[in-house]
Amino acid sequence: MKKLATLSVVLFCIITQAIAQIIHVPSDQPTIQAGIDAAGEGDTVVVAENTYYENINFLGKAITVASEFILDGDTSHISKTIIDGSQPSDPNYGSVVTMKTGEDTTSVLSGFTITGGKGNKFNYLGVSVAEGGGIAVLFCGGKITDNIIQGNEVIDPNGFSGGGGIGALVYKNHTAVIRNNIIRNNSGSGWSMGGGVHIEGGRIILEYNRIENNTLTGGSEVAVGGGLGFNPTNNDGAIQETVMRNNLVTGNRVTGLADWGGGGIFIAWSYEVGRLTLSNNIISYNSTNGRGGGVFIFDLARLDFFNNTVLNNKAELDANTLFMGSNCRDILMLNNILWSDENPHLSGIVEEDKPVSVYAYGNIMNKDFPLSDSIFSRLTIVCDPAVDTVTYAPSADSPAVGRSLDSVKINESWIFPPTIDYTGAFRADISPDEYFDIGAVESPFAKSFPGYNSERIIRIPDEQPTIQAGIDAASDGDTVLVMEGRYYENIDFKGKAITVASAFILDHVEYYIPRTIIDGSQSANPDTASTVMMVSGEDTTSVLMGFTVTGGSGTYVNGIHKDWPEWNYFGGAGILIFNSGGKIAHNIIENNHGIDPGNKARGILGCGILATVNHNHTVLIRDNTIRNNTSTDGNAWGGGIGIHGGRAIVENNRILKNTLHTEGLAIGPGFFFENESLEGTIFEAVVRNNIISGNAGYSNNNYACGGGAGINWTKFKLLFYNNVITDNFVEGYGGGLYGWSNIWVACNNTIINNEATVAGNSVLVDVGSILIMYNNIIWSNADNDLAEFSFYDPNGGSLKAYHNLLKEPFDPGLPVTEIGNIFQEPVFEEGSYRLARNSPGIGAGIDSIKIAGDWYFAPEWDIYGNPRPNPIDTRVDLGAIESPYSVIPVLSIPQDSWYQPDFIEATSSKDGWIFLVPEGTVRDLECIQQACIGNSTYVTAGVSAEIPIPDTLHNGVYWLYARDMMENISEPREFNILGVGIDDKGTKGIRIYPNPTTNFLTIETEISDRYYIEITFLNGKQILSKEVEGTSHQIDLSFFRKGVYFITIRAKDFVTKRKIIKL
């Protein structure tokens, strides 16, 4: 019985359909619908170029229906592979393509021209509806990519019409992705929404589409959204985190009841959950006879409208650019161009009884918003944006160049604009400086200097002899430009909104940074001996850039703690920011030494930088190297950086080899944070994309804590992500991180080889600390017996650890909640902290998780700005650096190895085994092991291996699978075994080559008599039949389409049938 059961498994594995079967239309099936009907889950229906008069239905199948574009990426297939739905068998099912049976993004439509549709008609919420002229996604999801959707319409004279091109009514547990399509010249009439696209409910990603020249003609009815209409009031779900980005919406028009409109986009009615994000869109040259030539929003909550270019739209009644109707609330507008050369109506009418709630920052407009208690507008530029009307990029003299805000604070939350532009490129890769542009398209121009506000440049030492003299002479908006040299000064910004910079600011050449030195070692007053001070209410408009800051020893400060305002400290040896804010960027801050000259202080704070920040200020510390700063006092907090109170953004810094050596406490040799300041508390501080390495804390009483970072008294959620924290050391607790009486979130950090001497080589959780950790790599090779994680008091703190890679399990009894952690060595590429191909951290992360009612997300980018996940549509990696590798092995076969008689060369992206199996073996480990021909072959990641081919194996098509150490299975790779073989009848030898072929196929045989050659499609339909004689013949396949065919050779006592591949 056991042998019989084993044989059954083998047979099942061999004869079961492959997961990724390709069905060709019309060679395998005569119509697209017939291909769909024949397809199984995971199959692909590939359609040859032609016009197909069909109205197709996916039937709920997780399949891909595509033109030959999917095979070679040639976009010419798209316009030549047409599905024309103008001849439906039932006029109630007039959509060209329908998804309505629970499909999701595994149901894919790609590479077609969709035309001639008139929409599906049905009753919805008691209303007669015509939906989705070209494509109807009804109460499900789907993925629609790389199509041309044109010449479709929706008309229901007795009810509502939605989505001339695409209508998507999406359940809230489904997702629709509409990406990289051209949606043009579609229409609707009567009571209608969305001439190009209509969307309701669910979760939608709408990106990289061209929505152009669509129309709605409402007559006396309400018609809204000539290009696009969003309406989240689906009876079965609300839009959740819907994103519309990087689209061009142009040339669309809507006419109807004049109180309505939205020539480009219409959005209305409130969301049940989540937010709607519109970013990096170009909305241009749309029009309406009503309101909102570009955009119309009405009764809407929770909209993020960032970096859009809304240009030269036209409304005949009101608001060329943007109309906001009644009861709009929580509308966030940041870095947009909102401009029309037509009569410049802007914001529209705000109904007094239902006010609009808008927060607008850094926008370019025809005029500012009207004054209102419910509209908060700041930093508006009222000036022609000077945008190129073809590329939509700002010109060199545009006021948009370099004036994008990198963040704003709204209702105690910090908002950040997109880091890519309309084209999908990183703004940092296009912009020649660190100042990005307003609008959707980033220009290649630098911020005008001194700028359109006519700031002055004061040159040091040409115009003023010292840096401080330049500051004294400067006014708000000026720049003090300092030439190379060593300046023995202790400078004070004196509350001025000015930039003090080296020549680095001119061209961002780092050459100037180590050669333009502010040395504070010769202070006349040892009580105020910080090298740089911002102590008079400065904010991020006060900028220090491009210097080496050295030689400082610090300044006496008090009022740090609200409960003990009389306590005196000495701090900010390199840079002191006290009860103020500031921007510190592109500096080297090194060799500052914090020491109390009069032995009057409780301790030293912030040897490199000390920032005590009022709650209404911000400090931004970015792109600095902070190294070799020290203190040898009694107690010390923050060898590299110390931050108290206010809001802080600390990003892209290198914090290296700072040291605290004390008699008592030594907390945070790299970083120190706390929020018990007199004037305010830290609100949503962010620490990201930093390298924190080689910092050390020494304490004579073994109370050094947090070699990388020590965090105290934070009653907000400190966000700590994408940091590499390595090789830090403390004589005490928490070699990497230490937290006491705080709430903080740590995700996607790489915390490696840190060491403590008392407890917690990597992390120490002290009393009152609540730590949430996910997607981290935490591992130490410290030569001691300490645990990686430790609690100072197990009853006094808590840890939630989800999907981290850890060295060891947590000790039983600790207050730890854990899910999905991995306990394996991380495996990095040699000499770096990038994950190697065979690392268990690849693809082991989570993109989101709900903890105690709050959602937490993985960062969209890694420490170096690479997107997460990478590759797209995979799971995110653990740690700070996203790898380019897939979680499953990637198996490759060199082309020239297909013709080896004894072996085939193959390479896997991960360590593991390669299996040779019959064609059609199911992608399941048990099936693969049972069906394996011969023995599996062990392989090393990236190293080519020879997979033996047994001599007795018949000619034909076979598959290879790769399996890694985690039992992940690759997709199958197909290859042909060619040459002499034993066939169905007799032992005559035949050689067919080259196979695959691009044109000619050669047949060599030992048959001396006449015989027949027949070539058929896989479905048996004959293509060629000829009688031949002789031992060698050549057949011209140049007129064959790409694909797989059968060739049959028949002789008097011999027959063989094999597959051939035409490339």
Number of C-alpha atoms within 10 A of each C-alpha: 6 7 7 9 10 12 14 12 14 19 15 15 25 20 13 12 15 19 17 19 15 19 23 25 20 16 21 19 19 12 18 26 19 16 23 23 14 13 22 17 16 17 22 24 27 25 28 22 19 14 13 15 18 23 25 22 21 24 17 19 22 21 23 25 25 25 29 24 21 19 10 8 13 11 16 12 21 23 17 17 23 25 24 23 26 18 15 19 11 9 13 13 24 32 39 31 28 24 25 21 16 20 25 23 19 17 24 22 23 23 29 27 25 27 27 25 33 32 35 26 22 14 11 11 9 8 11 16 24 33 36 37 40 38 33 30 27 22 24 23 31 28 21 22 21 23 26 24 29 26 22 34 33 36 23 20 13 12 16 24 33 39 35 44 41 33 32 29 28 30 23 21 16 19 24 26 19 24 21 19 23 21 29 27 23 33 34 33 27 23 25 33 38 38 45 41 31 28 27 26 28 27 26 26 17 20 23 23 23 21 28 28 23 34 32 36 22 20 15 12 16 22 36 38 39 44 43 30 29 23 21 27 17 19 14 15 22 24 28 20 18 22 19 20 26 27 25 22 29 26 22 35 32 38 27 23 18 21 13 27 36 40 44 43 31 28 24 20 16 21 23 15 13 15 19 25 18 21 29 32 28 26 30 27 24 34 32 32 22 26 31 38 41 39 28 29 24 19 18 24 23 19 24 20 21 28 33 28 28 30 25 21 31 32 29 16 18 26 27 37 38 27 27 29 23 19 21 23 22 19 21 19 21 31 31 28 27 27 29 25 13 12 13 18 23 24 23 20 17 19 12 9 8 13 20 26 22 21 19 24 24 23 28 26 23 22 16 17 17 14 9 13 10 14 17 16 19 14 14 19 19 15 14 17 26 16 23 11 11 6 9 20 25 24 16 16 16 23 24 30 27 22 21 20 20 16 14 15 15 14 7 10 10 14 15 13 18 15 15 20 25 27 15 13 13 16 23 16 12 17 19 17 18 15 18 28 29 30 34 30 28 28 26 19 21 20 24 16 14 13 14 11 11 11 16 17 18 21 18 19 16 11 13 17 11 18 26 19 16 23 22 14 12 22 14 14 18 22 24 25 23 27 19 18 14 14 15 18 23 25 21 20 24 17 19 22 21 25 24 25 24 27 20 22 21 13 10 16 11 15 12 20 23 17 16 23 26 24 24 25 20 14 18 11 9 18 16 21 31 38 30 26 26 26 20 16 21 27 25 19 17 24 22 24 23 28 29 26 28 26 28 35 33 36 27 21 20 16 18 25 19 14 11 13 12 12 16 18 21 31 37 38 39 37 33 30 26 25 27 25 31 29 21 22 21 23 27 23 29 25 23 34 30 32 26 24 16 10 11 12 20 15 24 35 34 37 41 40 30 30 32 37 33 24 20 16 21 27 26 20 24 21 19 23 21 29 25 21 34 30 31 19 23 21 22 36 31 36 44 38 29 31 28 31 28 28 29 26 18 21 22 22 23 21 28 26 22 33 30 35 24 24 18 18 24 37 37 36 41 39 28 28 27 25 28 23 26 21 20 22 24 29 22 21 25 20 21 26 27 26 22 29 26 22 33 32 36 25 23 15 13 20 22 36 37 39 45 40 29 28 27 21 20 26 19 16 19 22 17 20 28 30 27 24 29 27 23 32 31 34 25 28 33 38 42 36 27 28 29 22 19 23 21 22 18 21 30 31 28 26 29 24 22 32 32 31 20 21 25 28 35 33 29 29 28 25 18 18 25 23 21 20 21 31 31 28 26 29 23 22 13 20 8 11 11 17 21 28 24 23 24 16 15 15 12 16 22 22 18 16 22 22 21 27 27 21 19 16 13 17 11 7 7 16 17 16 12 16 12 15 20 19 15 14 17 26 15 15 13 9 6 8 18 19 24 21 26 26 25 22 29 26 21 21 25 21 16 12 14 9 11 6 7 7 9 16 13 22 19 12 18 24 23 13 14 15 18 22 25 19 16 11 8 16 18 28 32 32 33 31 25 27 26 19 21 22 27 23 26 23 21 17 18 11 10 9 14 19 17 13 15 12 17 23 17 22 23 27 24 29 22 22 19 26 22 27 26 20 21 20 28 22 17 13 15 13 18 25 16 17 22 20 17 13 13 20 15 17 23 17 19 17 12 16 19 16 22 17 16 12 10 8 11 15 20 17 17 19 18 25 27 33 26 25 14 14 14 16 23 22 18 25 17 17 20 19 21 21 17 17 18 15 17 9 12 11 14 17 15 21 16 20 16 18 20 19 16 16 14 15 19 15 17 17 17 12 17 10 11 13 18 15 17 16 21 18 18 18 11 12 12 13 12 12 14 9 12 13 13 13 14 15 13 12 12 11 15 14 7 13 12 17 16 18 20 19 20 16 19 16 17 10 10 15 17 20 17 17 19 22 15 19 15
